[in-house]
Amino acid sequence: MMQSTFPPYLSLAIWLPIILGCVVLAIGRDDKPGLTRWFTLVAAIVSFLPTIPLVQLFDNAAHGFQFVESTPWIGRFNIMYALGIDGLSLWFVPLTAFITVIVVISAWQVIETRVAQYMGSFLILSGLMVGVFCALDGLLFYFFFEATLIPMFIIIGVFGGANRVYAAFKFFLYTFFGSLLTLIAIVYLYNKAGGSFDIPTWHKLPLTMKEQVLIFLAFLMAFAVKVPMWPVHTWLPDAHVEAPTGGSVVLAAIMLKLGAYGFLRFSLPIAPDASHYLAGFMITLSLIAVIYIGLVALVQKDMKKLVAYSSIAHMGFVTLGFFIFNPMGMQGGIVQMISHGFISGAMFLCIGVLYDRMHSREIADYGGVINRMPKFAAFFVLFSMANCGLPATSGFVGEFMVILGAVQFNFWIGLLAATALIFGAAYSLWMVKRVVFGAVGNKHVAELTDINKREFFMFAVLAIAVIWMGLYPAPFTDTMQTSVADLLQHVAVSKLP
């Protein structure tokens, strides 16, 4: 079967940044870093352009996948190059390309050596992550899912902090070993489906309870590490602390979403009976992440570690929303994923701006930043408020929807989930109080200079996204409504033979 939407927007969104990233690696020279930067910025913007028609032309009422491209890839094994998106994956494609543009701008004056390797890695990583969200063939998904490790490994291992090699290997080993069981599950499903890697075909496969539970657990190993869920979260704070600012932004804004998306595309529709059977287990893990990791964030002395732990707590909301099996919770989980992409990216950029000026991430080294950097302080406070779920910011919308869904499911689960708003406010506001407000902390703070036009533009764009999504979330919720309803309807029907 060969069919293709023309123009092939999804293929362009995947391969443009990968090809242009390879061009940057090939022609980039350290004696002309300015040229490399400008070329990368143009490449990132050009890669973002094909994602705009996806949102404009997407039919909210249509069932199934849109913008489908399908052509034989490895014919002997019936492996297809099959792409398509629905309401569950639509927004992650432009979000990935958008964050890549922001990351390129953020690194403009910060990265001075090996500029081409840094910029090229982000472009290639962007295309591979878009591929994860678009793949409709199981092996193609696995290829993109695993390939994202390589550029991120380079970004952390080459451009990171003092313990970058340790953090890079820990990140790689955790995520790689988690994915090995997933490969076994993919091969099993291929044989079970009569030699097909087609993901929609897998959704319809009748499977016994034992098969479903084993497949669910195999997928859980990869997706839980990627999210990351408690207790396999320990690689994330290390990776964040050692990664350069751009690496932290992409890791939090996009890469964590690959695992959560995997639950929607694989675990829930392929193993619906097992999903219901293990829902209590998943909800418990999610609540531990929300409450316990929120408390861990509260005692952090390093700003990056604090925001890294807050990311784990926020992603706990996402998995909680998925496994309470109602439309409000699931839509809230997806909205939270998109919102967290903007907010966590902005938070790490804020910490990066301070680090570039003072070369410290320790909260104790700051104090009274608002006296020297009023523009920066305004953005930092806004993003911190969004991080703890202030109404009228995007952080509120997803969390509130998940809490509403959780209350519909079980009042006590909803109450426990709501405590995250209290912890979120505690760690975010305490950090802001100690870093931004008060008298100037020391002579290093007294020498700080406010953000320049490039940094102001970067923060302004993210601030507009956070407030727009907070005030008017309808474009996001409307596009996913049909797909969420279809998924919940599918999961409600038993697949036991």
Residue pairs with C-beta under 8 A, 6 or more apart in sequence:
1 70
1 80
2 70
2 71
2 72
3 68
3 69
3 70
4 68
4 69
4 70
4 71
5 66
5 67
5 68
5 69
7 50
8 69
9 50
9 51
9 53
9 54
9 67
10 54
10 67
10 69
10 83
10 84
10 85
10 93
10 130
10 134
11 69
11 83
12 50
13 47
13 50
13 51
13 54
13 93
13 97
13 127
13 130
13 134
14 83
14 127
14 128
14 130
14 131
14 134
15 127
16 43
16 46
16 47
16 50
16 127
17 43
17 44
17 47
17 97
17 100
17 123
17 124
17 126
17 127
17 130
18 123
18 124
18 127
18 128
20 43
20 46
20 47
20 123
21 43
21 119
21 120
21 121
21 122
21 123
21 124
21 125
21 126
21 127
22 120
22 124
23 39
23 43
24 36
24 39
24 40
24 43
24 116
24 119
24 120
24 123
25 116
25 117
25 120
27 39
27 116
28 36
28 39
28 115
28 116
28 117
28 119
28 120
29 35
29 36
29 116
30 113
30 114
30 115
30 116
33 112
33 115
36 115
36 116
36 119
37 104
37 108
37 115
37 119
40 104
40 119
40 120
40 122
40 123
41 101
41 104
41 105
43 123
44 97
44 100
44 101
44 104
44 122
44 123
44 126
45 101
47 97
47 100
47 123
47 126
47 127
48 94
48 97
48 98
48 100
48 101
51 93
51 94
51 97
51 98
51 130
52 94
54 67
54 85
54 90
54 93
54 94
55 90
55 91
55 94
55 475
55 479
57 67
58 66
58 85
58 87
58 90
58 479
59 66
60 87
60 478
60 479
60 481
60 482
61 482
62 482
63 482
63 486
64 86
64 200
64 486
65 84
65 85
65 86
65 136
65 200
66 84
66 85
66 86
67 83
67 84
67 85
68 82
68 83
68 84
68 136
69 81
69 82
69 83
69 84
70 80
70 81
70 82
70 83
70 136
71 80
71 81
71 82
72 79
72 80
72 81
73 79
73 80
73 81
73 137
73 140
77 195
77 197
78 195
78 196
78 197
79 137
79 139
79 140
79 197
80 136
80 137
80 140
80 197
80 198
81 137
81 140
82 135
82 136
82 137
82 140
82 198
83 134
83 135
83 136
84 134
84 136
85 93
85 133
85 134
86 483
87 479
87 480
87 481
87 482
87 483
87 484
88 261
88 264
88 265
88 334
88 480
88 483
88 484
88 487
89 133
89 134
89 261
89 265
90 479
90 480
91 334
91 338
91 476
91 479
91 480
92 130
92 133
92 254
92 257
92 261
92 337
92 338
93 130
93 133
93 134
95 253
95 254
95 338
95 341
96 126
96 129
96 130
96 133
96 254
97 126
97 130
99 126
99 249
99 250
99 253
99 254
99 341
99 345
100 122
100 123
100 125
100 126
100 250
102 249
102 345
102 349
102 458
102 461
102 462
103 122
103 246
103 249
103 250
104 119
104 122
104 246
105 454
105 457
105 458
106 245
106 246
106 249
106 349
106 352
106 455
106 458
107 118
107 119
107 244
107 245
107 246
108 454
109 454
110 244
110 245
110 352
110 356
111 118
111 119
111 159
111 244
114 158
114 159
117 154
117 158
118 155
118 158
118 159
118 244
118 246
121 151
121 154
121 155
122 151
122 155
122 246
122 250
124 151
125 148
125 151
125 152
125 155
125 250
126 250
128 144
128 147
128 148
128 151
129 144
129 148
129 254
129 255
129 258
131 140
131 143
131 144
131 147
132 141
132 144
132 145
132 148
132 258
132 261
133 258
133 261
135 141
135 143
135 144
135 199
136 198
136 199
136 200
137 197
137 198
137 199
138 186
138 189
138 190
138 197
138 198
138 199
138 202
139 186
139 190
139 197
140 197
141 199
141 265
142 179
142 182
142 183
142 186
145 179
145 222
145 258
145 262
146 176
146 179
148 255
148 258
149 171
149 172
149 175
149 176
152 171
152 247
152 250
152 251
152 255
153 168
153 171
153 172
155 243
155 244
155 246
155 247
155 250
156 164
156 167
156 168
156 171
156 239
156 242
156 243
156 244
156 247
157 164
157 165
157 168
157 169
158 164
159 243
159 244
159 247
160 167
160 168
160 242
160 243
160 244
160 247
161 167
161 241
161 242
161 243
162 242
163 238
163 241
163 242
164 242
164 243
166 238
166 242
167 235
167 238
167 239
167 241
167 242
167 243
168 239
168 242
170 234
170 235
170 238
170 239
171 235
171 238
171 239
174 225
174 228
174 232
174 235
175 222
175 225
175 226
175 235
178 221
178 222
178 224
178 225
178 226
178 232
179 221
179 222
180 221
181 217
181 218
181 221
181 222
182 218
182 219
182 221
182 222
182 223
184 218
185 214
185 215
185 218
185 219
186 197
188 215
189 202
189 205
189 215
189 270
190 196
190 197
192 205
192 207
192 211
193 201
193 202
193 205
196 202
199 265
199 266
202 266
202 269
202 270
203 269
203 270
203 490
205 270
205 495
206 495
206 496
206 497
207 215
207 270
207 271
207 273
207 495
207 496
207 497
208 496
208 497
209 273
209 274
209 277
209 496
212 270
212 271
212 272
212 273
212 274
212 277
212 495
213 271
213 274
213 277
213 278
215 270
215 271
215 274
216 267
216 271
216 274
216 275
216 278
219 262
219 263
219 266
219 267
219 270
219 271
220 267
222 259
222 262
223 259
223 260
223 262
223 263
223 266
223 267
224 232
224 259
224 285
225 232
225 235
225 259
226 255
226 256
226 258
226 259
226 260
226 262
227 256
227 259
227 260
227 315
227 318
227 319
228 235
228 236
228 256
228 259
228 312
228 315
229 285
229 286
229 289
229 315
229 316
229 319
230 285
230 288
230 289
230 292
230 293
230 312
230 316
233 289
233 293
233 312
236 251
236 256
236 308
236 311
236 312
237 305
237 308
237 309
239 247
239 251
240 248
240 251
240 252
240 304
240 305
240 307
240 308
240 311
240 348
241 302
241 304
241 305
241 308
241 361
243 251
245 348
245 349
245 351
245 352
245 355
245 356
248 304
248 308
248 348
248 351
248 352
249 344
249 345
249 348
249 349
249 352
250 345
252 307
252 308
252 311
252 340
252 341
252 344
252 345
252 347
252 348
253 340
253 341
253 342
253 344
253 345
254 341
256 311
256 315
256 340
257 337
257 340
257 341
260 315
260 318
260 319
260 322
260 333
260 337
261 337
263 319
263 322
264 322
264 334
264 487
267 275
268 275
268 322
268 487
268 491
269 487
269 490
269 491
271 495
272 490
272 491
272 492
272 493
272 494
272 495
273 494
273 495
273 496
275 323
275 491
276 325
276 491
279 323
279 324
279 325
282 319
282 322
282 323
283 320
283 323
283 324
283 413
285 316
285 319
286 316
286 317
286 319
286 320
286 323
287 316
287 320
287 413
287 416
287 417
288 316
289 312
289 313
289 315
289 316
289 319
290 313
290 316
290 317
290 320
290 416
290 417
290 419
290 420
291 416
291 419
291 420
291 423
293 309
293 312
293 313
293 316
294 309
294 310
294 313
294 419
294 420
294 423
294 424
294 427
295 423
296 309
297 306
297 309
297 310
297 313
297 423
297 427
298 423
298 426
298 427
298 430
300 306
300 309
300 363
300 427
301 362
301 363
301 364
302 361
302 362
302 363
303 351
303 354
303 361
303 362
303 363
303 431
303 435
304 348
304 351
304 361
305 361
306 363
306 427
306 431
307 344
307 347
307 348
307 351
307 387
310 344
310 347
310 387
310 424
310 427
310 428
311 340
311 344
313 420
313 423
313 424
314 336
314 340
314 344
314 387
314 399
314 424
315 340
316 420
317 332
317 333
317 336
317 398
317 399
317 402
317 417
317 420
318 333
318 334
318 336
318 337
318 340
318 398
318 402
319 333
320 329
320 333
320 402
320 406
320 413
320 417
321 329
321 330
321 331
321 332
321 333
321 334
321 336
321 398
321 401
321 402
321 405
321 406
322 329
322 330
322 333
324 330
324 405
324 406
324 408
324 409
324 410
324 413
325 409
325 488
325 491
325 492
326 405
326 408
326 409
326 488
327 405
327 481
327 484
327 485
327 488
328 401
328 402
328 404
328 405
328 408
329 401
329 402
329 404
329 405
329 406
329 408
329 409
330 405
330 484
330 487
330 488
331 401
331 477
331 480
331 481
331 484
332 397
332 398
332 399
332 400
332 401
332 402
332 403
332 404
332 405
333 398
333 402
334 398
334 476
334 480
334 484
335 394
335 397
335 398
335 401
335 473
335 476
335 477
335 480
336 397
336 398
336 399
336 401
336 402
337 398
338 394
338 398
338 469
338 476
339 386
339 394
339 395
339 397
339 398
339 466
339 469
340 395
340 398
342 386
342 394
342 462
342 465
342 466
342 469
343 383
343 386
343 387
343 393
343 394
343 395
343 466
344 387
345 462
346 379
346 383
346 386
346 459
346 462
346 463
346 466
347 383
347 384
347 387
349 458
349 459
349 462
350 376
350 379
350 380
350 383
350 459
351 361
353 376
353 451
353 455
354 360
354 361
354 366
354 369
354 435
355 361
357 448
357 449
358 365
358 366
358 444
358 445
358 448
360 366
360 444
363 431
363 434
363 435
364 434
365 441
365 442
365 444
366 434
366 435
366 436
366 441
366 445
367 434
367 435
367 438
367 439
367 440
367 441
367 442
367 445
368 436
368 437
368 438
368 439
368 440
368 441
368 445
369 376
369 377
369 380
369 435
369 436
369 445
369 448
370 377
370 436
370 437
371 439
371 440
371 445
372 440
372 445
372 446
372 447
372 448
372 449
372 450
373 448
373 449
373 450
373 451
374 450
375 450
375 451
375 456
376 450
376 451
376 455
376 459
377 436
379 451
379 459
379 460
379 463
380 432
380 435
380 436
381 432
381 436
382 393
382 463
382 466
383 462
383 463
383 466
384 428
384 429
384 431
384 432
385 393
385 395
385 428
386 393
386 394
386 395
386 396
386 466
386 470
387 395
387 424
387 428
388 395
388 421
388 424
388 425
388 427
388 428
388 429
389 395
389 396
389 399
389 400
389 420
389 421
389 424
389 425
390 396
391 470
392 467
392 470
392 471
393 466
393 467
393 469
393 470
394 465
394 466
394 467
394 468
394 469
394 470
394 473
395 466
395 470
396 470
397 469
397 470
397 473
399 420
399 421
402 417
403 414
403 417
403 418
403 421
404 414
406 413
406 414
406 417
407 413
407 414
407 415
408 414
440 446
451 459
469 476
